[in-house]
Amino acid sequence: MQEQIEQMAKGIRWTLENCPEAVLIGGTAVVCYLDGNRDLTPDLDFMISGPDDLIQIIQEQNINYRNLVNSNNEKIGISLVQFNTDFLYAEEGISKINSLVLSYFRNLRIGGFSVKIAEPELLAIAKLELGRDKDMEDAFALIQSGKLTKEKFTMYCRLSGLKFENYEILIK
């Protein structure tokens, strides 16, 4: 566990120094909102606006990376293995929600670092839209956490083009 925490700290530090616009998403972001009611994930996932600057930095620093691809073999991001950190491109996947993640975030302290982290409402919406079992579990855990507001959830549904009526029953 200590090794995992140290690796995450290195990944956060590297990201803040080299990709400060990145916004934390995924399981680690969910853990931050659930106050310890979910196991820590082994990796970090960040949303970024595009690959060009990041790939140039990675190449200048001789860091090995691999491309992340979806089920259609389309490139959706990159993974830095030494930091166990993934960078997902906002332009791929559910791009309207992804672009909102880059615009609406909070700064939270994680391991002594101030990190941009997606709003819990956007995390829940993204997880619901992804629809995988683990994402659905995360979405429902966020909804039940009491950390979401109906006003923000409704606004983010509207801004992303989703119909709030499809989710209304979930949010009190």
C-alpha positions as a Markdown table, in Angstrom:
| # | Residue | x | y | z |
|---|---|---|---|---|
| 1 | Met | 0.0 | 0.0 | 0.0 |
| 2 | Gln | 2.8 | 2.4 | 0.9 |
| 3 | Glu | 4.5 | 1.8 | -2.5 |
| 4 | Gln | 1.2 | 2.5 | -4.3 |
| 5 | Ile | 0.8 | 5.8 | -2.3 |
| 6 | Glu | 4.3 | 6.9 | -3.2 |
| 7 | Gln | 3.8 | 6.1 | -6.9 |
| 8 | Met | 0.6 | 8.1 | -6.8 |
| 9 | Ala | 2.4 | 11.0 | -5.2 |
| 10 | Lys | 5.0 | 10.9 | -8.0 |
| 11 | Gly | 2.3 | 10.8 | -10.6 |
| 12 | Ile | 0.5 | 13.8 | -9.1 |
| 13 | Arg | 3.8 | 15.8 | -8.7 |
| 14 | Trp | 4.8 | 15.0 | -12.3 |
| 15 | Thr | 1.4 | 16.0 | -13.6 |
| 16 | Leu | 1.3 | 19.3 | -11.7 |
| 17 | Glu | 4.7 | 20.2 | -12.9 |
| 18 | Asn | 4.2 | 19.2 | -16.5 |
| 19 | Cys | 0.5 | 19.3 | -17.3 |
| 20 | Pro | -1.1 | 21.8 | -14.8 |
| 21 | Glu | -4.3 | 22.1 | -16.7 |
| 22 | Ala | -5.1 | 18.4 | -16.2 |
| 23 | Val | -8.2 | 17.6 | -14.1 |
| 24 | Leu | -8.4 | 14.4 | -12.0 |
| 25 | Ile | -11.2 | 12.0 | -12.9 |
| 26 | Gly | -11.9 | 8.3 | -12.5 |
| 27 | Gly | -11.7 | 6.2 | -9.4 |
| 28 | Thr | -9.2 | 8.3 | -7.5 |
| 29 | Ala | -11.5 | 11.4 | -7.9 |
| 30 | Val | -14.5 | 9.4 | -6.7 |
| 31 | Val | -12.5 | 8.2 | -3.6 |
| 32 | Cys | -11.8 | 11.9 | -2.7 |
| 33 | Tyr | -15.5 | 12.6 | -2.5 |
| 34 | Leu | -16.5 | 9.4 | -0.7 |
| 35 | Asp | -14.6 | 10.0 | 2.5 |
| 36 | Gly | -12.9 | 6.6 | 2.6 |
| 37 | Asn | -16.0 | 4.6 | 1.7 |
| 38 | Arg | -14.4 | 3.2 | -1.4 |
| 39 | Asp | -11.1 | 1.4 | -1.9 |
| 40 | Leu | -8.2 | 3.5 | -3.3 |
| 41 | Thr | -7.7 | 2.7 | -7.0 |
| 42 | Pro | -4.2 | 1.8 | -8.1 |
| 43 | Asp | -3.9 | 4.4 | -10.8 |
| 44 | Leu | -4.5 | 8.1 | -11.6 |
| 45 | Asp | -6.7 | 9.3 | -14.4 |
| 46 | Phe | -6.6 | 12.8 | -15.7 |
| 47 | Met | -8.6 | 14.6 | -18.4 |
| 48 | Ile | -6.6 | 16.9 | -20.7 |
| 49 | Ser | -7.5 | 19.1 | -23.7 |
| 50 | Gly | -5.2 | 17.4 | -26.2 |
| 51 | Pro | -2.1 | 15.4 | -26.6 |
| 52 | Asp | 0.4 | 17.5 | -28.5 |
| 53 | Asp | 2.0 | 19.5 | -25.6 |
| 54 | Leu | 2.0 | 16.5 | -23.3 |
| 55 | Ile | 3.6 | 14.2 | -25.8 |
| 56 | Gln | 6.3 | 16.7 | -26.5 |
| 57 | Ile | 7.2 | 17.0 | -22.8 |
| 58 | Ile | 7.2 | 13.2 | -22.4 |
| 59 | Gln | 9.5 | 12.8 | -25.4 |
| 60 | Glu | 11.8 | 15.5 | -24.1 |
| 61 | Gln | 12.0 | 13.8 | -20.8 |
| 62 | Asn | 12.5 | 10.3 | -22.4 |
| 63 | Ile | 9.5 | 8.9 | -20.5 |
| 64 | Asn | 8.0 | 5.7 | -21.9 |
| 65 | Tyr | 4.3 | 5.9 | -22.7 |
| 66 | Arg | 1.7 | 3.8 | -24.4 |
| 67 | Asn | -1.3 | 4.8 | -26.3 |
| 68 | Leu | -4.7 | 4.1 | -24.7 |
| 69 | Val | -7.3 | 2.9 | -27.2 |
| 70 | Asn | -11.0 | 2.2 | -27.0 |
| 71 | Ser | -12.9 | -0.9 | -28.2 |
| 72 | Asn | -12.8 | 0.5 | -31.8 |
| 73 | Asn | -9.0 | 0.8 | -31.5 |
| 74 | Glu | -9.2 | 4.6 | -31.6 |
| 75 | Lys | -6.6 | 6.5 | -29.6 |
| 76 | Ile | -8.3 | 8.1 | -26.6 |
| 77 | Gly | -5.2 | 9.0 | -24.5 |
| 78 | Ile | -1.8 | 8.0 | -23.2 |
| 79 | Ser | -0.5 | 6.1 | -20.2 |
| 80 | Leu | 2.7 | 6.8 | -18.3 |
| 81 | Val | 3.5 | 3.4 | -16.9 |
| 82 | Gln | 6.2 | 4.6 | -14.5 |
| 83 | Phe | 3.6 | 6.8 | -12.7 |
| 84 | Asn | 0.6 | 4.5 | -13.3 |
| 85 | Thr | -1.1 | 7.6 | -14.7 |
| 86 | Asp | -3.4 | 7.9 | -17.6 |
| 87 | Phe | -4.2 | 11.1 | -19.6 |
| 88 | Leu | -7.5 | 10.9 | -21.5 |
| 89 | Tyr | -8.2 | 13.3 | -24.3 |
| 90 | Ala | -11.3 | 15.5 | -23.8 |
| 91 | Glu | -12.1 | 15.4 | -27.5 |
| 92 | Glu | -12.7 | 11.6 | -27.4 |
| 93 | Gly | -15.5 | 9.7 | -25.8 |
| 94 | Ile | -18.3 | 11.8 | -24.3 |
| 95 | Ser | -16.7 | 15.0 | -25.4 |
| 96 | Lys | -19.4 | 17.4 | -24.2 |
| 97 | Ile | -19.1 | 16.1 | -20.6 |
| 98 | Asn | -15.3 | 15.9 | -20.9 |
| 99 | Ser | -15.1 | 19.6 | -21.9 |
| 100 | Leu | -17.2 | 20.5 | -19.0 |
| 101 | Val | -14.8 | 18.6 | -16.7 |
| 102 | Leu | -12.0 | 20.9 | -17.9 |
| 103 | Ser | -14.1 | 24.0 | -17.2 |
| 104 | Tyr | -15.8 | 23.1 | -13.9 |
| 105 | Phe | -13.6 | 21.6 | -11.3 |
| 106 | Arg | -12.5 | 22.0 | -7.7 |
| 107 | Asn | -9.1 | 22.3 | -6.2 |
| 108 | Leu | -8.6 | 19.7 | -3.4 |
| 109 | Arg | -5.7 | 18.7 | -1.3 |
| 110 | Ile | -4.4 | 15.2 | -2.1 |
| 111 | Gly | -1.3 | 14.0 | -0.3 |
| 112 | Gly | -0.2 | 17.6 | 0.3 |
| 113 | Phe | -0.8 | 18.7 | -3.4 |
| 114 | Ser | -3.5 | 21.0 | -4.6 |
| 115 | Val | -5.1 | 19.1 | -7.5 |
| 116 | Lys | -7.8 | 20.1 | -9.9 |
| 117 | Ile | -10.6 | 17.5 | -9.5 |
| 118 | Ala | -13.8 | 17.1 | -11.5 |
| 119 | Glu | -17.0 | 18.3 | -9.8 |
| 120 | Pro | -18.8 | 15.3 | -8.2 |
| 121 | Glu | -21.9 | 15.9 | -10.3 |
| 122 | Leu | -19.9 | 15.7 | -13.5 |
| 123 | Leu | -18.1 | 12.6 | -12.3 |
| 124 | Ala | -21.5 | 11.0 | -11.5 |
| 125 | Ile | -22.9 | 11.9 | -14.9 |
| 126 | Ala | -19.8 | 10.7 | -16.8 |
| 127 | Lys | -19.9 | 7.4 | -14.9 |
| 128 | Leu | -23.6 | 6.9 | -15.6 |
| 129 | Glu | -23.0 | 7.6 | -19.3 |
| 130 | Leu | -20.0 | 5.2 | -19.5 |
| 131 | Gly | -22.3 | 2.5 | -18.0 |
| 132 | Arg | -19.7 | -0.1 | -17.1 |
| 133 | Asp | -20.5 | -2.0 | -13.8 |
| 134 | Lys | -17.7 | -0.3 | -11.8 |
| 135 | Asp | -18.7 | 3.1 | -13.2 |
| 136 | Met | -22.3 | 2.6 | -12.3 |
| 137 | Glu | -21.3 | 1.6 | -8.7 |
| 138 | Asp | -19.2 | 4.8 | -8.5 |
| 139 | Ala | -22.0 | 6.9 | -9.9 |
| 140 | Phe | -24.5 | 5.6 | -7.4 |
| 141 | Ala | -22.0 | 5.9 | -4.5 |
| 142 | Leu | -21.5 | 9.6 | -5.5 |
| 143 | Ile | -25.2 | 10.2 | -5.7 |
| 144 | Gln | -25.8 | 8.6 | -2.3 |
| 145 | Ser | -22.9 | 10.5 | -0.7 |
| 146 | Gly | -24.8 | 13.7 | -0.2 |
| 147 | Lys | -22.0 | 15.6 | -2.0 |
| 148 | Leu | -24.1 | 16.4 | -5.2 |
| 149 | Thr | -26.6 | 19.2 | -5.6 |
| 150 | Lys | -29.6 | 18.9 | -7.8 |
| 151 | Glu | -29.0 | 22.3 | -9.2 |
| 152 | Lys | -25.5 | 21.6 | -10.4 |
| 153 | Phe | -26.5 | 18.1 | -11.6 |
| 154 | Thr | -29.4 | 19.6 | -13.6 |
| 155 | Met | -27.1 | 22.3 | -15.0 |
| 156 | Tyr | -24.4 | 19.9 | -16.1 |
| 157 | Cys | -27.0 | 17.6 | -17.8 |
| 158 | Arg | -28.4 | 20.6 | -19.7 |
| 159 | Leu | -24.9 | 21.9 | -20.7 |
| 160 | Ser | -23.9 | 18.4 | -21.9 |
| 161 | Gly | -27.0 | 18.0 | -23.9 |
| 162 | Leu | -28.4 | 15.2 | -21.8 |
| 163 | Lys | -32.0 | 15.1 | -20.7 |
| 164 | Phe | -32.2 | 15.6 | -16.9 |
| 165 | Glu | -35.5 | 13.7 | -17.0 |
| 166 | Asn | -33.5 | 10.5 | -17.6 |
| 167 | Tyr | -31.7 | 11.0 | -14.3 |
| 168 | Glu | -34.2 | 12.9 | -12.3 |
| 169 | Ile | -35.2 | 9.9 | -10.2 |
| 170 | Leu | -31.6 | 9.6 | -9.0 |
| 171 | Ile | -31.2 | 13.1 | -7.6 |
| 172 | Lys | -33.2 | 14.5 | -4.6 |
